[in-house]
Amino acid sequence: MYEELFMVDNQPEPKERKENSPKAFLKSRRRTILGAIFLMATSAIGPGFITQTATFTFQMGAAFGFAILVSVVVDFAVQLNVWRIVTVAGKRAGQLANEAIPGLGHVLGMLIVLGGLAFNIGNIAGGGLGMNAMLGIDPQWGGVLTGVLAIAIFLWRRAGRVVDVVVMVLGVGMIVLTLYVAIVSSPPVGEALRQTVLPDEINFATITTIIGGTVGGYITYAGAHRYLDSGLIGPENVQQVHRASTNGIIVVSVMRFILFLAILGVAASGLTVDLADPEVNPAGAAFMHVLGNAGFRIFGIIFWAAALSSVIGSAYTSATFLSVFSRKLHDGLPLRIATVAFIVVSLVLYVLWGAAPAAILVFVGGLNGLILPIGLTIFMFIGWFRQQDLLHGYRYPKGLLIFGTAATVLSWYMAIVSVVPIYEMISG
């Protein structure tokens, strides 16, 4: 499906016809599964999350570790359920929602596409910031170049393979570079561990924003939709799906805590950052404080890699939701065109918006945090009440349903109590 999505037609190239051996098939399947894991992971640790983590760590110190912990727990509850339901049913989330309750798939699709569009503007803005730090390019032009590169990747004849390799390389690179900075910054690990479990301060608006930036919106469905293309779907493949989704969440969780510790080490050293200045990126300031100009270049590489991989994830996942509005967009060339068009629209709006990039990144996290509980409610309804038809009679584990339902209730509570603070954060 995804491989076909970016081909001019559905016929393989002559060379690939010769590679139709079982060995080549298994290799392709493994690449697709790894691509799904890293698509979810790199989407979840995009420029929005990096900016939010730096901002809130400077504001709250070690207490922000609790928000990271909550985001990890929610992520497990969300992704384990979404991956399982999507792959057992063998259908995309929008189609499933429509079959559960007619019309809900259109509502969910509209919310995901609008949220994904806002997120993608932030991702492109993050690409501009990353290129500015990495190469000294004007942020506006850096954003444009990032968007154009993403379009070029999607226009590649065998874009499925290219995307899988790109997100894996970028994901590993981000983890290695951030780990190096975390070690050099010498964070107070003991204090961080204590406050991760027993924080001195709890801020629900902050938690909602960070969850929105790393779990909400299109990110919820990116990995699951990509995994469908592995062919390992249906009730008989639940264990493989469970392993893949768990591995993806572990990758995301490790990156979250490494980044948090890297910034915390700088904050604990006494560095102060003017968070009210729209021209200042707190993550960039932290990396520069640790390693000087080299640190700022490393920040640029990490930030740009996060931005590019998130543009890819946002465009692909949002385009798959567009298919609920037209059967023509379900597969093949029309969906390929829609994906490229999505990036083009995001790029144009980014150029026209004129807002500070860092402000955009904080805004979209809050927006997607408010969208998250709606999609979760639909999926929990399917898990509890539509096992016989939509899940082909699969007996869904009650423990996993209870875990997912608890996360759904928590996400609704946080969304409700955070509406006013997030509005004030955006308008202020």
DRENDO-1510 file (C-alpha; in Angstrom, 1 decimal, always signed):
<recs>
REC; n; res; u; v; w
REC; 1; MET; +0.0; +0.0; +0.0 .
REC; 2; TYR; +2.6; +2.6; +1.1 .
REC; 3; GLU; +5.1; +1.3; -1.4 .
REC; 4; GLU; +2.5; +1.7; -4.1 .
REC; 5; LEU; +1.4; +5.1; -2.8 .
REC; 6; PHE; +4.5; +6.8; -4.2 .
REC; 7; MET; +4.9; +5.0; -7.5 .
REC; 8; VAL; +3.7; +6.3; -10.8 .
REC; 9; ASP; +1.9; +3.0; -11.3 .
REC; 10; ASN; +1.6; -0.2; -9.3 .
REC; 11; GLN; +4.0; -2.2; -11.4 .
REC; 12; PRO; +7.4; -3.0; -10.0 .
REC; 13; GLU; +10.5; -2.0; -11.8 .
REC; 14; PRO; +12.2; -4.8; -13.9 .
REC; 15; LYS; +15.0; -5.3; -11.3 .
REC; 16; GLU; +12.5; -5.6; -8.5 .
REC; 17; ARG; +10.6; -8.3; -10.3 .
REC; 18; LYS; +13.7; -10.5; -10.0 .
REC; 19; GLU; +13.8; -9.8; -6.3 .
REC; 20; ASN; +10.4; -11.5; -5.6 .
REC; 21; SER; +12.2; -14.3; -3.7 .
REC; 22; PRO; +11.1; -15.2; -0.1 .
REC; 23; LYS; +14.4; -13.7; +1.2 .
REC; 24; ALA; +13.7; -10.4; -0.5 .
REC; 25; PHE; +10.1; -10.4; +0.7 .
REC; 26; LEU; +11.2; -11.0; +4.3 .
REC; 27; LYS; +13.8; -8.2; +4.0 .
REC; 28; SER; +11.2; -5.8; +2.7 .
REC; 29; ARG; +8.8; -6.8; +5.5 .
REC; 30; ARG; +11.5; -6.2; +8.2 .
REC; 31; ARG; +12.3; -2.8; +6.7 .
REC; 32; THR; +8.6; -1.9; +6.7 .
REC; 33; ILE; +8.2; -2.9; +10.4 .
REC; 34; LEU; +11.4; -0.9; +11.4 .
REC; 35; GLY; +10.1; +2.0; +9.3 .
REC; 36; ALA; +6.8; +1.9; +11.2 .
REC; 37; ILE; +8.6; +1.9; +14.6 .
REC; 38; PHE; +10.9; +4.8; +13.6 .
REC; 39; LEU; +8.1; +6.7; +11.9 .
REC; 40; MET; +6.2; +6.7; +15.2 .
REC; 41; ALA; +9.3; +7.5; +17.2 .
REC; 42; THR; +10.6; +10.3; +15.1 .
REC; 43; SER; +7.2; +11.9; +14.8 .
REC; 44; ALA; +6.9; +11.8; +18.6 .
REC; 45; ILE; +10.3; +13.5; +19.1 .
REC; 46; GLY; +9.8; +16.3; +16.6 .
REC; 47; PRO; +10.9; +19.9; +16.9 .
REC; 48; GLY; +7.7; +20.7; +18.9 .
REC; 49; PHE; +8.7; +18.2; +21.6 .
REC; 50; ILE; +12.3; +19.4; +21.7 .
REC; 51; THR; +11.2; +23.1; +22.0 .
REC; 52; GLN; +8.5; +22.2; +24.7 .
REC; 53; THR; +10.9; +20.1; +26.7 .
REC; 54; ALA; +13.6; +22.8; +26.8 .
REC; 55; THR; +11.0; +25.5; +27.6 .
REC; 56; PHE; +9.3; +23.6; +30.4 .
REC; 57; THR; +12.6; +22.2; +31.8 .
REC; 58; PHE; +13.9; +25.8; +32.2 .
REC; 59; GLN; +10.6; +26.8; +33.8 .
REC; 60; MET; +10.0; +23.8; +36.2 .
REC; 61; GLY; +13.5; +22.2; +36.6 .
REC; 62; ALA; +13.6; +18.6; +37.6 .
REC; 63; ALA; +9.8; +18.6; +38.3 .
REC; 64; PHE; +9.2; +18.4; +34.6 .
REC; 65; GLY; +10.4; +14.8; +34.7 .
REC; 66; PHE; +6.9; +14.0; +36.1 .
REC; 67; ALA; +5.3; +15.3; +32.9 .
REC; 68; ILE; +7.7; +13.2; +30.9 .
REC; 69; LEU; +6.7; +10.1; +32.9 .
REC; 70; VAL; +3.0; +10.8; +32.4 .
REC; 71; SER; +3.5; +11.2; +28.7 .
REC; 72; VAL; +5.3; +7.8; +28.6 .
REC; 73; VAL; +2.5; +6.1; +30.5 .
REC; 74; VAL; -0.1; +7.7; +28.3 .
REC; 75; ASP; +1.9; +6.7; +25.2 .
REC; 76; PHE; +2.0; +3.1; +26.2 .
REC; 77; ALA; -1.8; +3.1; +26.8 .
REC; 78; VAL; -2.5; +4.9; +23.5 .
REC; 79; GLN; -0.1; +3.1; +21.1 .
REC; 80; LEU; -0.5; -0.4; +22.4 .
REC; 81; ASN; -4.3; -0.1; +21.8 .
REC; 82; VAL; -4.2; +1.9; +18.6 .
REC; 83; TRP; -1.7; -0.4; +16.9 .
REC; 84; ARG; -3.6; -3.5; +18.0 .
REC; 85; ILE; -7.0; -2.4; +16.9 .
REC; 86; VAL; -5.8; -1.0; +13.6 .
REC; 87; THR; -3.8; -4.1; +12.7 .
REC; 88; VAL; -6.3; -6.7; +14.0 .
REC; 89; ALA; -9.1; -4.9; +11.9 .
REC; 90; GLY; -6.7; -4.4; +9.0 .
REC; 91; LYS; -8.1; -1.0; +8.4 .
REC; 92; ARG; -7.0; +2.7; +8.8 .
REC; 93; ALA; -8.4; +4.6; +11.8 .
REC; 94; GLY; -10.7; +6.8; +9.8 .
REC; 95; GLN; -12.4; +3.9; +8.1 .
REC; 96; LEU; -12.7; +2.1; +11.4 .
REC; 97; ALA; -14.3; +5.1; +13.1 .
REC; 98; ASN; -16.8; +5.4; +10.3 .
REC; 99; GLU; -17.7; +1.7; +10.5 .
REC; 100; ALA; -18.1; +2.0; +14.3 .
REC; 101; ILE; -20.4; +5.0; +14.2 .
REC; 102; PRO; -21.2; +6.5; +10.7 .
REC; 103; GLY; -19.8; +10.0; +10.3 .
REC; 104; LEU; -17.3; +9.8; +13.2 .
REC; 105; GLY; -14.5; +8.9; +10.7 .
REC; 106; HIS; -15.1; +12.1; +8.9 .
REC; 107; VAL; -15.0; +14.1; +12.2 .
REC; 108; LEU; -11.8; +12.4; +13.3 .
REC; 109; GLY; -10.3; +12.8; +9.8 .
REC; 110; MET; -11.1; +16.5; +9.8 .
REC; 111; LEU; -9.5; +17.0; +13.2 .
REC; 112; ILE; -6.4; +15.0; +12.4 .
REC; 113; VAL; -5.9; +16.8; +9.1 .
REC; 114; LEU; -6.4; +20.3; +10.6 .
REC; 115; GLY; -4.2; +19.4; +13.6 .
REC; 116; GLY; -1.6; +17.8; +11.2 .
REC; 117; LEU; -1.6; +20.9; +9.1 .
REC; 118; ALA; -0.9; +23.1; +12.1 .
REC; 119; PHE; +1.7; +20.6; +13.3 .
REC; 120; ASN; +3.4; +20.5; +9.9 .
REC; 121; ILE; +3.7; +24.3; +9.8 .
REC; 122; GLY; +5.5; +23.9; +13.1 .
REC; 123; ASN; +7.6; +21.1; +11.7 .
REC; 124; ILE; +8.7; +23.2; +8.7 .
REC; 125; ALA; +9.4; +26.1; +11.1 .
REC; 126; GLY; +11.5; +23.7; +13.1 .
REC; 127; GLY; +13.4; +22.8; +9.9 .
REC; 128; GLY; +14.1; +26.5; +9.4 .
REC; 129; LEU; +15.5; +26.9; +13.0 .
REC; 130; GLY; +17.6; +23.8; +12.6 .
REC; 131; MET; +19.1; +24.9; +9.3 .
REC; 132; ASN; +19.8; +28.3; +10.8 .
REC; 133; ALA; +21.7; +26.8; +13.7 .
REC; 134; MET; +23.4; +24.2; +11.6 .
REC; 135; LEU; +24.4; +26.3; +8.6 .
REC; 136; GLY; +23.5; +29.9; +9.4 .
REC; 137; ILE; +20.8; +30.0; +6.8 .
REC; 138; ASP; +17.9; +32.4; +7.3 .
REC; 139; PRO; +15.2; +30.5; +9.2 .
REC; 140; GLN; +12.5; +31.4; +6.6 .
REC; 141; TRP; +14.6; +30.0; +3.8 .
REC; 142; GLY; +15.6; +27.0; +5.9 .
REC; 143; GLY; +12.0; +26.1; +6.4 .
REC; 144; VAL; +11.4; +26.4; +2.7 .
REC; 145; LEU; +14.3; +24.2; +1.9 .
REC; 146; THR; +13.2; +21.6; +4.4 .
REC; 147; GLY; +9.7; +21.5; +2.9 .
REC; 148; VAL; +11.1; +21.2; -0.7 .
REC; 149; LEU; +13.3; +18.3; +0.4 .
REC; 150; ALA; +10.4; +16.5; +2.0 .
REC; 151; ILE; +8.4; +17.0; -1.3 .
REC; 152; ALA; +11.4; +15.6; -3.3 .
REC; 153; ILE; +11.5; +12.5; -1.0 .
REC; 154; PHE; +7.8; +11.8; -1.6 .
REC; 155; LEU; +8.2; +12.3; -5.3 .
REC; 156; TRP; +10.9; +9.6; -5.5 .
REC; 157; ARG; +9.6; +6.6; -7.5 .
REC; 158; ARG; +10.3; +4.2; -4.6 .
REC; 159; ALA; +9.6; +6.6; -1.8 .
REC; 160; GLY; +8.5; +3.9; +0.6 .
REC; 161; ARG; +12.0; +2.5; +0.8 .
REC; 162; VAL; +13.5; +6.0; +1.0 .
REC; 163; VAL; +11.3; +7.1; +3.8 .
REC; 164; ASP; +12.0; +4.0; +5.9 .
REC; 165; VAL; +15.7; +4.5; +5.6 .
REC; 166; VAL; +15.6; +8.2; +6.2 .
REC; 167; VAL; +13.5; +8.0; +9.4 .
REC; 168; MET; +15.7; +5.2; +10.8 .
REC; 169; VAL; +19.0; +7.1; +10.1 .
REC; 170; LEU; +17.6; +10.4; +11.5 .
REC; 171; GLY; +16.2; +8.7; +14.5 .
REC; 172; VAL; +19.4; +6.9; +15.5 .
REC; 173; GLY; +21.4; +10.1; +14.8 .
REC; 174; MET; +19.2; +12.2; +17.1 .
REC; 175; ILE; +19.5; +9.7; +20.0 .
REC; 176; VAL; +23.3; +9.4; +19.7 .
REC; 177; LEU; +23.9; +13.2; +19.5 .
REC; 178; THR; +21.5; +14.0; +22.3 .
REC; 179; LEU; +23.0; +11.3; +24.5 .
REC; 180; TYR; +26.4; +12.9; +24.0 .
REC; 181; VAL; +25.2; +16.3; +25.1 .
REC; 182; ALA; +23.4; +14.7; +28.1 .
REC; 183; ILE; +26.6; +13.1; +29.3 .
REC; 184; VAL; +28.6; +16.3; +28.9 .
REC; 185; SER; +26.0; +18.5; +30.7 .
REC; 186; SER; +26.2; +16.4; +33.9 .
REC; 187; PRO; +22.6; +16.6; +35.0 .
REC; 188; PRO; +21.5; +16.0; +38.6 .
REC; 189; VAL; +20.3; +12.5; +37.9 .
REC; 190; GLY; +19.3; +11.7; +41.5 .
REC; 191; GLU; +17.1; +14.8; +41.8 .
REC; 192; ALA; +15.6; +14.1; +38.4 .
REC; 193; LEU; +14.6; +10.6; +39.3 .
REC; 194; ARG; +13.1; +11.7; +42.6 .
REC; 195; GLN; +11.0; +14.4; +41.1 .
REC; 196; THR; +10.0; +12.2; +38.2 .
REC; 197; VAL; +8.1; +10.2; +40.8 .
REC; 198; LEU; +7.4; +12.8; +43.5 .
REC; 199; PRO; +7.4; +16.2; +41.8 .
REC; 200; ASP; +7.5; +19.5; +43.8 .
REC; 201; GLU; +5.1; +20.9; +41.2 .
REC; 202; ILE; +2.4; +19.5; +38.9 .
REC; 203; ASN; +1.1; +21.6; +36.0 .
REC; 204; PHE; -1.7; +20.0; +34.0 .
REC; 205; ALA; -1.5; +22.6; +31.1 .
REC; 206; THR; +2.2; +21.6; +30.7 .
REC; 207; ILE; +1.4; +17.9; +30.8 .
REC; 208; THR; -1.4; +18.3; +28.2 .
REC; 209; THR; +0.9; +20.3; +25.9 .
REC; 210; ILE; +3.7; +17.8; +26.1 .
REC; 211; ILE; +1.4; +14.9; +25.5 .
REC; 212; GLY; -0.1; +16.7; +22.6 .
REC; 213; GLY; +3.4; +17.4; +21.2 .
REC; 214; THR; +4.5; +13.8; +21.5 .
REC; 215; VAL; +1.4; +11.6; +21.5 .
REC; 216; GLY; -1.6; +13.6; +20.1 .
REC; 217; GLY; -2.9; +14.3; +16.7 .
REC; 218; TYR; -1.5; +12.5; +13.7 .
REC; 219; ILE; +1.3; +11.0; +15.9 .
REC; 220; THR; -1.2; +8.6; +17.5 .
REC; 221; TYR; -1.7; +6.8; +14.1 .
REC; 222; ALA; +1.5; +7.3; +12.2 .
REC; 223; GLY; +3.2; +4.0; +13.2 .
REC; 224; ALA; +0.0; +1.9; +13.1 .
REC; 225; HIS; -0.9; +3.0; +9.6 .
REC; 226; ARG; +2.6; +2.3; +8.3 .
REC; 227; TYR; +2.6; -1.1; +10.0 .
REC; 228; LEU; -0.5; -2.1; +7.9 .
REC; 229; ASP; +1.8; -2.3; +4.9 .
REC; 230; SER; +3.9; -5.1; +6.5 .
REC; 231; GLY; +1.0; -7.6; +5.8 .
REC; 232; LEU; +1.3; -8.9; +9.4 .
REC; 233; ILE; -2.4; -8.0; +10.2 .
REC; 234; GLY; -5.3; -9.8; +11.7 .
REC; 235; PRO; -5.7; -11.6; +15.1 .
REC; 236; GLU; -3.1; -14.2; +14.2 .
REC; 237; ASN; -0.3; -11.6; +14.2 .
REC; 238; VAL; -1.1; -9.8; +17.5 .
REC; 239; GLN; +2.2; -10.8; +19.1 .
REC; 240; GLN; +4.4; -9.3; +16.3 .
REC; 241; VAL; +2.3; -6.1; +16.5 .
REC; 242; HIS; +2.7; -6.0; +20.3 .
REC; 243; ARG; +6.5; -6.4; +20.0 .
REC; 244; ALA; +6.8; -3.7; +17.3 .
REC; 245; SER; +4.6; -1.1; +19.1 .
REC; 246; THR; +6.4; -1.8; +22.4 .
REC; 247; ASN; +9.8; -1.3; +20.8 .
REC; 248; GLY; +8.7; +1.9; +19.2 .
REC; 249; ILE; +7.5; +3.3; +22.6 .
REC; 250; ILE; +10.7; +2.3; +24.2 .
REC; 251; VAL; +12.7; +4.2; +21.6 .
REC; 252; VAL; +10.5; +7.3; +22.1 .
REC; 253; SER; +10.7; +7.1; +25.9 .
REC; 254; VAL; +14.5; +6.8; +25.9 .
REC; 255; MET; +14.8; +9.9; +23.7 .
REC; 256; ARG; +12.4; +11.9; +25.9 .
REC; 257; PHE; +14.4; +11.3; +29.1 .
REC; 258; ILE; +17.8; +11.8; +27.4 .
REC; 259; LEU; +16.7; +15.2; +26.0 .
REC; 260; PHE; +15.2; +16.1; +29.4 .
REC; 261; LEU; +18.4; +15.3; +31.2 .
REC; 262; ALA; +20.5; +17.1; +28.7 .
REC; 263; ILE; +18.5; +20.4; +29.2 .
REC; 264; LEU; +18.2; +19.8; +33.0 .
REC; 265; GLY; +22.0; +19.7; +33.3 .
REC; 266; VAL; +22.3; +23.1; +31.7 .
REC; 267; ALA; +19.4; +24.6; +33.8 .
REC; 268; ALA; +21.0; +23.2; +37.0 .
REC; 269; SER; +24.3; +24.9; +36.1 .
REC; 270; GLY; +22.6; +28.3; +36.5 .
REC; 271; LEU; +22.1; +29.3; +32.9 .
REC; 272; THR; +19.0; +31.6; +32.5 .
REC; 273; VAL; +17.2; +31.9; +29.2 .
REC; 274; ASP; +14.7; +34.7; +28.3 .
REC; 275; LEU; +11.7; +32.5; +27.4 .
REC; 276; ALA; +9.6; +35.5; +26.5 .
REC; 277; ASP; +12.0; +36.4; +23.7 .
REC; 278; PRO; +10.6; +34.9; +20.5 .
REC; 279; GLU; +14.0; +35.0; +18.8 .
REC; 280; VAL; +15.5; +32.7; +21.5 .
REC; 281; ASN; +15.3; +28.9; +21.2 .
REC; 282; PRO; +15.8; +27.5; +24.6 .
REC; 283; ALA; +17.1; +24.1; +23.4 .
REC; 284; GLY; +19.7; +25.8; +21.1 .
REC; 285; ALA; +20.8; +28.0; +24.0 .
REC; 286; ALA; +21.3; +25.0; +26.2 .
REC; 287; PHE; +23.4; +23.1; +23.7 .
REC; 288; MET; +25.5; +26.1; +23.0 .
REC; 289; HIS; +26.1; +26.5; +26.8 .
REC; 290; VAL; +27.4; +23.0; +27.0 .
REC; 291; LEU; +29.6; +22.8; +23.9 .
REC; 292; GLY; +29.9; +26.3; +22.6 .
REC; 293; ASN; +29.5; +26.9; +18.8 .
REC; 294; ALA; +29.9; +23.1; +18.2 .
REC; 295; GLY; +27.0; +22.5; +20.5 .
REC; 296; PHE; +24.8; +24.9; +18.6 .
REC; 297; ARG; +25.7; +23.1; +15.4 .
REC; 298; ILE; +24.8; +19.8; +17.0 .
REC; 299; PHE; +21.5; +21.3; +18.1 .
REC; 300; GLY; +20.9; +22.4; +14.5 .
REC; 301; ILE; +21.5; +18.9; +13.2 .
REC; 302; ILE; +19.2; +17.3; +15.8 .
REC; 303; PHE; +16.5; +19.9; +15.4 .
REC; 304; TRP; +16.5; +19.7; +11.6 .
REC; 305; ALA; +16.5; +15.9; +11.6 .
REC; 306; ALA; +13.5; +16.0; +14.0 .
REC; 307; ALA; +11.8; +18.5; +11.7 .
REC; 308; LEU; +12.3; +16.6; +8.5 .
REC; 309; SER; +11.2; +13.3; +9.9 .
REC; 310; SER; +8.2; +14.9; +11.4 .
REC; 311; VAL; +7.2; +16.6; +8.1 .
REC; 312; ILE; +7.3; +13.1; +6.5 .
REC; 313; GLY; +5.2; +11.5; +9.3 .
REC; 314; SER; +2.7; +14.3; +9.4 .
REC; 315; ALA; +2.2; +14.4; +5.6 .
REC; 316; TYR; +1.9; +10.7; +5.2 .
REC; 317; THR; -0.5; +10.1; +8.2 .
REC; 318; SER; -2.7; +13.2; +7.4 .
REC; 319; ALA; -3.0; +12.0; +3.8 .
REC; 320; THR; -4.2; +8.6; +4.9 .
REC; 321; PHE; -7.0; +10.3; +6.8 .
REC; 322; LEU; -8.0; +12.3; +3.7 .
REC; 323; SER; -9.0; +9.0; +2.2 .
REC; 324; VAL; -12.1; +8.9; +4.4 .
REC; 325; PHE; -13.5; +11.8; +2.3 .
REC; 326; SER; -12.9; +10.2; -1.1 .
REC; 327; ARG; -12.4; +6.6; -2.2 .
REC; 328; LYS; -10.1; +8.0; -4.9 .
REC; 329; LEU; -7.6; +9.0; -2.2 .
REC; 330; HIS; -7.5; +5.6; -0.7 .
REC; 331; ASP; -4.4; +4.4; -2.6 .
REC; 332; GLY; -2.1; +4.9; -5.5 .
REC; 333; LEU; -1.3; +8.1; -7.4 .
REC; 334; PRO; -4.2; +10.2; -6.1 .
REC; 335; LEU; -3.1; +9.7; -2.5 .
REC; 336; ARG; +0.5; +10.3; -3.5 .
REC; 337; ILE; -0.5; +13.7; -5.0 .
REC; 338; ALA; -2.6; +14.5; -1.9 .
REC; 339; THR; +0.5; +13.9; +0.3 .
REC; 340; VAL; +2.7; +16.2; -1.7 .
REC; 341; ALA; -0.1; +18.8; -1.8 .
REC; 342; PHE; -0.4; +18.6; +2.0 .
REC; 343; ILE; +3.2; +19.6; +2.3 .
REC; 344; VAL; +2.9; +22.4; -0.3 .
REC; 345; VAL; -0.1; +23.9; +1.6 .
REC; 346; SER; +1.8; +23.6; +4.9 .
REC; 347; LEU; +4.8; +25.4; +3.3 .
REC; 348; VAL; +2.7; +28.2; +1.9 .
REC; 349; LEU; +1.0; +28.8; +5.2 .
REC; 350; TYR; +4.3; +28.8; +7.0 .
REC; 351; VAL; +5.6; +31.5; +4.7 .
REC; 352; LEU; +2.5; +33.6; +5.1 .
REC; 353; TRP; +1.9; +33.1; +8.8 .
REC; 354; GLY; +4.8; +35.3; +9.9 .
REC; 355; ALA; +4.7; +34.1; +13.6 .
REC; 356; ALA; +7.8; +33.2; +15.5 .
REC; 357; PRO; +8.8; +29.6; +14.9 .
REC; 358; ALA; +9.1; +28.7; +18.5 .
REC; 359; ALA; +5.6; +30.1; +19.3 .
REC; 360; ILE; +4.2; +27.9; +16.5 .
REC; 361; LEU; +5.8; +24.8; +17.9 .
REC; 362; VAL; +4.3; +25.4; +21.4 .
REC; 363; PHE; +0.9; +26.2; +20.0 .
REC; 364; VAL; +0.5; +23.0; +17.9 .
REC; 365; GLY; +1.3; +20.8; +20.9 .
REC; 366; GLY; -1.5; +22.3; +22.9 .
REC; 367; LEU; -3.9; +21.9; +19.9 .
REC; 368; ASN; -3.1; +18.2; +19.4 .
REC; 369; GLY; -3.4; +17.6; +23.1 .
REC; 370; LEU; -7.0; +18.7; +22.9 .
REC; 371; ILE; -7.7; +16.4; +19.9 .
REC; 372; LEU; -6.2; +13.3; +21.5 .
REC; 373; PRO; -9.1; +12.2; +23.7 .
REC; 374; ILE; -11.6; +12.2; +20.9 .
REC; 375; GLY; -9.8; +9.6; +18.9 .
REC; 376; LEU; -9.1; +7.5; +22.0 .
REC; 377; THR; -12.8; +7.5; +22.9 .
REC; 378; ILE; -13.6; +6.1; +19.4 .
REC; 379; PHE; -11.0; +3.3; +19.7 .
REC; 380; MET; -12.0; +2.3; +23.2 .
REC; 381; PHE; -15.6; +2.0; +22.0 .
REC; 382; ILE; -14.4; -0.3; +19.3 .
REC; 383; GLY; -12.4; -2.4; +21.7 .
REC; 384; TRP; -15.2; -2.7; +24.2 .
REC; 385; PHE; -18.2; -3.1; +22.0 .
REC; 386; ARG; -17.3; -4.0; +18.4 .
REC; 387; GLN; -15.0; -7.0; +18.8 .
REC; 388; GLN; -17.2; -9.5; +17.0 .
REC; 389; ASP; -17.6; -7.5; +13.7 .
REC; 390; LEU; -14.8; -4.9; +13.4 .
REC; 391; LEU; -12.1; -7.0; +15.1 .
REC; 392; HIS; -13.2; -10.3; +13.5 .
REC; 393; GLY; -14.2; -12.0; +16.8 .
REC; 394; TYR; -10.8; -11.3; +18.5 .
REC; 395; ARG; -11.1; -11.5; +22.3 .
REC; 396; TYR; -9.5; -8.2; +23.3 .
REC; 397; PRO; -7.5; -8.3; +26.6 .
REC; 398; LYS; -9.5; -6.6; +29.3 .
REC; 399; GLY; -6.4; -5.4; +31.0 .
REC; 400; LEU; -5.3; -3.5; +27.9 .
REC; 401; LEU; -8.8; -2.1; +27.5 .
REC; 402; ILE; -8.9; -0.9; +31.1 .
REC; 403; PHE; -5.4; +0.7; +30.6 .
REC; 404; GLY; -6.5; +2.5; +27.5 .
REC; 405; THR; -9.8; +3.6; +29.0 .
REC; 406; ALA; -7.9; +5.1; +32.0 .
REC; 407; ALA; -5.7; +7.0; +29.6 .
REC; 408; THR; -8.7; +8.2; +27.7 .
REC; 409; VAL; -10.4; +9.5; +30.9 .
REC; 410; LEU; -7.1; +11.2; +32.0 .
REC; 411; SER; -6.7; +12.8; +28.6 .
REC; 412; TRP; -10.3; +14.2; +28.7 .
REC; 413; TYR; -9.7; +15.6; +32.2 .
REC; 414; MET; -6.4; +17.2; +31.3 .
REC; 415; ALA; -7.9; +18.6; +28.1 .
REC; 416; ILE; -10.8; +20.2; +30.0 .
REC; 417; VAL; -8.8; +21.7; +32.8 .
REC; 418; SER; -6.1; +23.0; +30.4 .
REC; 419; VAL; -8.3; +24.8; +27.9 .
REC; 420; VAL; -8.0; +28.2; +29.5 .
REC; 421; PRO; -4.3; +28.0; +30.5 .
REC; 422; ILE; -3.4; +26.8; +26.9 .
REC; 423; TYR; -5.5; +29.6; +25.4 .
REC; 424; GLU; -3.7; +32.1; +27.7 .
REC; 425; MET; -0.3; +30.6; +26.7 .
REC; 426; ILE; -1.2; +31.0; +23.0 .
REC; 427; SER; -2.7; +34.5; +23.2 .
REC; 428; GLY; -0.1; +35.8; +25.6 .
</recs>
